[in-house]
Amino acid sequence: MPDTIQARIEVTDVDLDFPLYHTSGRSLKKTLLRTVTKRMGEDAKHRIVVQALRGISFTLNPGDRLGLIGSNGAGKTTLLRTLAGIYEPNAGMIRVNGTLNALLDPNLGMNVNLTGRENIMLRGLYAGLDTAAIEQLEEDVRRFADMDEFLNLPIRIYSAGMIIRLGFALATAIRPQVLLMDEWFLAGDANFMDRARARLEEMVRGAEILVLSTHNTDALLDWCTRVIWMEHGRIQMDGPTETVLEAYLGHPVHKRAAP
């Protein structure tokens, strides 16, 4: 059935806090607040919290390709996970229209005690696929992951490389309207990732909206039309890819010539 909902992401004044437990002593509270004031605070229950996101607002429509940059710990992955519904904001609003897939970790959502085939079936059921579509999904994953003889065995006995192949094949087999992707998803065996790149690029091109967190300047220039620069959980700058990258890096950037 064709998609009838137009993809859209609307984020308005989103705050997200992570409480720190075992910090009830007054002296420890004062020390934390004094030494790391840019990210620490105190909530209504007088708990010390990490202020992971503060005042995040933006809107994405079909055709938008958003990159997230910033130093380690700036809040990029936290924002992706919040958009995916893994974290619930303390304040503000997030509205995501359209089918969504979050490529955050190749192992995300897999049950290691189940077989590869059972994990494929569960992923299909979660995506709302019927029996015929789940069979197609299984065939697609089987061919791409190249692990026929292991699909009926529990994932817990797989090698690290096999888990990456299965997780990548599963995550990229269902094509969404909204695609969220963290650069950690691209980590893995170099030979496999060379083979997987074409599949991933096809998925990126097919998505109506892309949100990509990465330090890879070439990927941002190739795939993104807009970049948000984050620091300390806040938006530092939001604008066209080259403009924001040049401000962030402190030097001019140029898109690579097509091969």
Buried (B, 14 or more C-beta within 10 A) or exposed (E): EEEEEEBBBBBBEBBBBBEBEEBEEEEEBEEBEEEEEEBBBEEEEEBBBBBBBBEBEBEBEEEBBBBBBBEEBBBBBBBBBBBBEEBEBBEBEBEBBBBBBBBBBBBBBBEEEBBBBBBBBBBBEEBEBEEEEBBBBBEBBBEBBEBEEBBEBBBEEBEEEBBBBBBBBBBBBBEBBBBBBBBBBBEBEEEBBEEBEEBBEEBBEEBBBBBBBBEBBEBBBBBBEBBBBBBBBBBBBBEEBBBBBEEBEEEEBEEEEEE
